[in-house]
Amino acid sequence: MSPIIDIYCHIFPDRYFQEMTRVAPNLTNIGKRLRGITKLFDLDARFKEMDAFGDYRQVISLPNPAIEDIATPDVGIGLARIANDAMAELCRKHPERFPTFAAALCLTDIEGSIGEARRAVRDLGAAGVLVYTNVAGEPLDDPKFAPFFAAIAELDAAIWLHPVGTAAMPDYPSEKKSRFEMWWCFHWPYETSVAMVRLVFSGLFDRHPSLKIITHHLGGMIPYYDGRVGAGLEVLGQRTSDEDYSQILPSLKRPHMDYLHDFYGDTAMFGGGAHALRCGLEFFGADKVVFATDTPLGPIGKTIEAVKKLELAPEDQRKLLCGNAEKLLKMRF
């Protein structure tokens, strides 16, 4: 079997966790859950599990909550620096385990995040940056974030796109919060999908055609609703009377669906079955899907088994398990 590069693996470096707890002591819901997951903190337990999967390596990044949601911009950018220094140290100490990392940012401080992204990639060895699907409630396609995307394109670094909705986003207008963890199960893939399409409509990929964005959970809803996203949005504006969308699609250099195929999708489907992986793989193509598990929040073994059930040609299986990640990370394993 090919080597495995797990491109979406979460970790809490101790220094960062202590400082995060100090500045945001009242974390609830997801913060409470994360405290109970030993492998986010315990390297011995983490390495023991990794050893069970042979030549298997992890690209590490912070888990939720987003820094932007728990700290003011000045405090947040300091938190990001602490996290990045700690993850870089882990990669230096354990290169056979952690070949690189996705840097933390605090995009409520855009200029500070641009500087931190440059430092993390150029000086610390990060392969790219972790960005959330909204920034303290603001959309990524807001023009104020354009300089940030330009800087990442200039660095030729990858962007890990992670959903960030919470229970504060209700399921129904009559309720004050989402119930039964629907925010995690359904809102996250929805928010990923919205962010992807709106970035396309903003002309991001016309400005930066080589930009590399890895969408978590295999592109959210996009592969499974390609008809609604494709033909359904070709009549953009005909359902809306209070805004004029008539120039959005003509302003793009290519059909909007072409750009959606330019994103990368990952296999972090919480151990999901091969039918979901097959759909995403068919949508993005064998060159644009990377192996990921969400470990230790998601299962490693079940994800590997789901990939095996695809019964891919050997060359395509290698692309998915490590080859595509090698290109994105500019490394060879």
N, C-alpha and C positions, 0 to 999 in steps of 0.2 A: 504494500500500500504506500502511496505517496506520503511524504512529510505533510504535516498539517500546520498551517498558520491560522490561528484563531484570531480574527482581526477585531473582534469586539468583546473585550474581557474587562470587567470592572474591578477596581481595587481602591481601598482606602489606605493610603500611606499614613502611618501613625501621626507624623507631624501635622499633616493636613487635617486629619480627623480631630485631633485635639484642638487645633485652632478653629475649625469649623464649629465644633461644639461650644467653644468659648464665645464666638460672635453670634451664634444662633442656638441658644440652649434649649429652646422650646420647640424643636422640630417634632412634628407629629406625622401620622400615617406612614409615608414611605420612609421617613427618617427613622421611625421606630422599628420598622421591619428590617432596615439595613443593619441596625445594631445587633440583630440576632443572627446574622449570617457570618459564621466564623471565618470562612475562607476569604472574606473581604479584608481581613486583618492578619490572619495566621498563615504565614508563608509555609511552614512545615506541612500543615494540612493541605494547603493548595498544591504544593509540590508532590505530595503523596498521590493526590488524585491525578495530576498531570502525568506522572510516571506510568499510569495504567494505559496510556494511549500512545506509547512509543515515541516516535520523533514528532513531538507536539509542542508548539510554542504559542505564546500569547502576546498580542499587542494590547497594552493596558491603557485604560482611561478611567476617569472618575465615574461613579454612578450618579444618578439623581440624588439629591435635589440640585438644580442648576444654581451656580454661584449667584447669578443675577437675581434669583428669587429669595436669597437669604442674607444678602449683604449690600450695603451701599456701594456705589462705584469705587470710592477710594479704598474701602476695606476689601472689596471683592477682587480688585486687581492684585492686591497683596496676597490674598488667598490663592489666586491662580499661580502666582510665582512660587509660593510654598509647595503647592501640589506638583508643579512642573519640576522643581528642583528635586523633590522626593522621588518622583517617577523616573527621572533621569538617573538618579543614584541607584534605584532598583535595576535599571537596565544595564548600568555599568557593572554592578555586582553580579548579576545573573544573566549575562547575554545569551546563554543557551536556553534560558527560560523566556526572557522578555527581550526580544530583539529591538523593540522601539516602543513608542507610546504616542497617543494623541493628546496634544497639549490642552490644558484647561485655559479658559479665558473668562473675562467678565465684560460682555459686550455692552453693558450700560456705560462703560468707559471705552469708546471706540478707539480713540488714539492710543490709550494705554494697552488695549488688546492687540492692536497692530504691532506695537513695540514688543509686547510679550510673545506674540506669534513669531516674530523675526528672531528673538532671542532663543525661543524654544527649538525652532527648526535649525538655525544656523549654529548655535552654541551648545545646545543640550542634546541634539540628535533626534528630536521628535520627527515623526513622518508626516505630521499634519496637526490639525486642531479639531477639537470637539466643539460643535455648535448645536444649540438647541433650536427647535422648530419655531419658538417665539422667544423674544428677549424681554422678559418681564412684561409679557402681554403684547409686545409690539411685533409686527410681522417682519420677517427677514427681507422682504422685497421693498421695505421702506427705503427711499433713496439715501437716507443718512448712512445706511450700511454699505453703500456702494464702494467707498474707499477701502473698507475691510476686505471685501471680495477681491478688489483689485490687488491688494497687498498679498493675499494668499495665492492668487494667480501668478504674481511676480515671483513668489517663492517656489512655485511649482510644487506645492504641498497639497496633500489630500484634506478633505473636510469630512469628518464623521458627523452625520446629521442625526440627532437623537430627539425623540418626542419628549414633551415636558408638561403636558396637561395634568391637572390635579382634580381632586374631588370638588374643588371650588367651581368647576364648570359643570352645571347641572345637566341632567338628562332631559328634563322638561322645564318649560318656562315657569310652571307652577311650583317648582321645588327650588330649594336654596343650594343644593349640592348634588353631585352624582352619587348614586347608591349602588350597592352590590359590586363595587369596583369596576363599574362599566367604564369609568374614565381611563382605567388602565387597559382593559380588554379591547375596547372599541374606539375610544377617543384618540388614543395614541396613533394607531394606523391612519385614522382620519386626519389628524393634524399633520402627520408626515406627508400625506397625499396633498393636502392644501398647500403646504409650504413648497412642495416640488412644483406644482402647477403655477403657483404665483411667481416663483422665481423664474420659470420659463417665460411667463407673460411679461415680466419686467424687462426682458431682453438680456438677462444675465449671461447666457451662453453665446449670444451674439457679441457681447463685449469681451468675453473671456472663453473662447471656444475650447480651450484645453483644460478648463477647470474640472477637477475630479471630486465628485460628491458621492459619498457612500451612504445610501439610505438604509436605516435600520429596519429590521423586520421585513426584508425583501420588498422594499418600495411601498410599504403600507398597503393601501387599497388599489393602487394604480394597476398592477397586472390583472387584477380580477374584475376590474370595471373599465377595461380598455375601450369598450364600445361607448360607454357614457363619456369617458374622458376624450376619446378620439372624435368620432362622428357627432357625439352629443354636444361637444364644445365647438364644433365647426360652425354652429349657428350662434356663437357667442353674441349676446346682446339682445336677441329676439325675445327673451323672457324678462327683460328688465326695461322699465319705462323711466326710472328716475336717474339713470346714469347712461352715458354714451360709451359703449364698448366697441364701437364699429371699427376703430383703428387699431385695436390690440393685435389681432391676428395678421393684418396686412403689414404691421410694423416689423414682424419677425422675418428673418431671412429664410427660414425653412418652415415646413409644417410643424405645428406645435408638438405633435406626437414624436417627431424625430428627436427632439431635445429630451423627452422623457426616457427614450431608449439610451441616452448618453449618461444617465445616472448609473451608478453601481447599486446592486442590491445585495444584501447579505442573507445568510441562511439561518439567522437567529429567529426562529419561529417557535421558540419554547418547546423544542423537541417535536415540532409539527410533522405531520405525515408527508409522505413523498408526493401526494397529489398537490399540496400547496407549493412545495418546492419545484415541482415540475412546471406548474403554471408560471411561477416567477422566472424560472430558468428559460422558458420559452419566450417570455416577454423581453428580458434583458439580453439574452444570448449567453453562450458559454464563456465569452470573454469579459462579461460584466457582472458576474456573480462571484462573491468571495465567501469563504467559510467563516462563520461566526456562530457563537453559542449564547452570548450574554452571560457566560459563567462569571461568578458563582450564582448568579440569579437565575440562569437557565441551565439545562442539562447538556453536558458534553457528549456522553455516550449515546443518548437518544438522537442527538443531531447527527452524529456520525452514521448511525444506523439508517436514519432517514435518507442521507446522501447515498449510502450504499444501495438502497432500494431503487434509486433512480436508474441503476444499471447503465451508467454512462459509458461511452467509449473511454478507454484508458487515458487518452490525451485530454479529453474534456474533464474527466474526474480530477486529473492532476491540476488543470487550470483552476478548478473550483476549490480544491483543497489547499493549494499553495501557489500555483503559477501566477494567477491574477494578482494575488497579494504581493508576490515578489516584484511585479512590475510597479504596483502602486507604491511600495515601500522602497523601491530602487535597491533591492537586496537580492542575494542569491543564497538559497539554503540547500 
